[in-house]
Structures are given as structure tokens and as C-alpha cells.
Amino acid sequence: MSHLINRALWEIISQNTSDSESEWLTEKGNSSPIELMTAFVSSPRFLPKKIVNVELEQEKALNNIVAGFSVNGWSLVRLSRVWLLTQLDETEKETFIKNIETLFDTAEMNELVALYSALPLLAYPEQWLFRATDAVRSNMGFVFDAIALHNPFPAKYFSELAWNQLVLKTIFNDKPVHFITGLEERENANLALILSDFAHERWAAGRSVAPNVWRLVSKFMNEPLLSDMKHLFESRQTQNQEAAALACYDSEYAPAKALLSEYSECEKSITEGALTWSSLEITDLNTYVPTLQR
């Protein structure tokens, strides 16, 4: 895989760099591990601070190699750092792990962002599980985003407990839950109950819960969760009502179907395709605004 992803990343890099910048990266990518690691750190001195342009076909190619992997919205430095990591020789496991761990141990924030972004591409994925779960506890927003949003590593390797913690912290920090890769595949009953408890705490404090949160409870609908749906329907917020309608519609729980039938306009909008979870995919509570990374 490393050869394929390396080539796909380089195609994007080459279209977003000058000749001198490409030459510098090529030289460092073919150098010794120490020089390559030094280039990883010093990249901002040699590359411009800009967002890369990624063509649709390039994005599809990346996703075909690593499902769920995306570099949309990345800076050139971030992308180049990830590419440099794919150039490290992984044939000697102990040396490879030591080199990556050294970068982790000495990294500043933007370097950590690149390291966590690269986890889906690195060999020996089980070796990075502790690092990944530790990032979920990070107080650095960009570091958390790098592991939680648009990153397929957690969905593939996290335990249910670690996964639920990631989802809950995403919601707690008012970040867009639909940016979590593998969200539907990792739905579970414990998470549905946790989200219900979280919503009750928010409501008690007079605060809202992003409507897309409720997409995670449909499969596990029961009487307590149905009570939450009633609360949403009775609110004066249209998005809450729409979320409740979608959750009930997707549920196999008969009382949920009966509740939805009481709100015929919402039910009609769903059956006609006018109302979907995608239509509620807003930046959660309008508080999440991505900022350019170095």
C-alpha cells in the first residue's frame, strides 16, 4: 500500500508546488531517515502556507487505496509531512517505530496534526493505537480534529469504549459529528444511551444538542429514547423536530413509527426525499470553523 499511497500523494503535491519546492521534497524524501525526519520538522521554512488543490479523481484515488482517507482542506505543509512519513523505510520494524515515536515525542502542535493524519497510512497500525486514543484526550483542538474528523484510523482500530469517547467528545466540543469517518458502521447501543444522558444534561442546562447526533440512536430505539424523541418533537426548533422524525423513520421500533405518524408533514418530507440526515449536516451549532494549519 505504501507505494500506491506515496504515488497518489505525490501527484497532488507536484501540482501544488514549484519546481524548487518539488526538488527539495524529492531530495529529502530520498535521503537518510535522520535527514528525512529533519525535513519533516523544517518543512514550513521551505514550503508556502497554502491549502492544496485536490481534484475529484485524485480524491477518489486516495479513497480507493485507503477507504475514508481524505486530504481535502489540508495545507501543503501538512500533506508534504505526511508524504515524507510514507518515505520512511518500514522494512525494519523496530527502527521504523523508533523513528516515528521520536517524531511524536518531540512534536509541536502542527507536527502532531501531520502525524495523527498519517496514522491510516503507517505500517504496524497496532503500534499507534495508544497514541491515537491519547489524542482524543488532547486539549489542542487541531490535534483532536486530526484524529477525530475525516480520519479512518479510529473506526478501524478503536475499541467500543475508545470509539464512544471520541464521538462524545466531538459532540461535547460542538464539532460536526458527521465528519467522523465510519460513524454509521460503529453505531452501538451503549453510545445511544450515552448520547441520551448527554442530551439530558444539555437540556437541563438550557443548551441544545446538534440535530445530527440523533442519527446514532435509531437502531436502538426504546422507551427512554422514544421519550427523547417526544421532547424533540415538542420543542419549537425545526431542526430538532426533523431529527426526531428521521430517527423515528429509521427505527424498527413500532412505537417510534406510531409517534412519527402524528407528525404527517415531517413524515411526508422524508418519504418524498426532501428531508434527510444530509440536509441536517450543518457545522454543529455553527461553532466549528476550520482554520488554516501550517
Secondary structure, DSSP 8 states (H G I E B T S, - for coil): -HHHHHHHHHHHHHTTS-HHHHHHHHHHHTS-HHHHHHHHHHHHHHS---B----HHHHHHHHHHSTT---TT-BHHHHHHHHHHHHS--SSHHHHHHHHHHHHHH--HHHHHHHHHHGGGSS-GGGGHHHHHHHHT-S-HHHHHHHHSS-SHHHHH--HHHHHHHHHHHHHTT--GGGSTTTTTT--HHHHHHHHHHHHHHHHTT----GGGGGGSGGG--HHHHHHHHHHHHSS-HHHHHHHHHHHHH---HHHHHHHHT-HHHHHHHHTTS--SGGG--SGGG--------
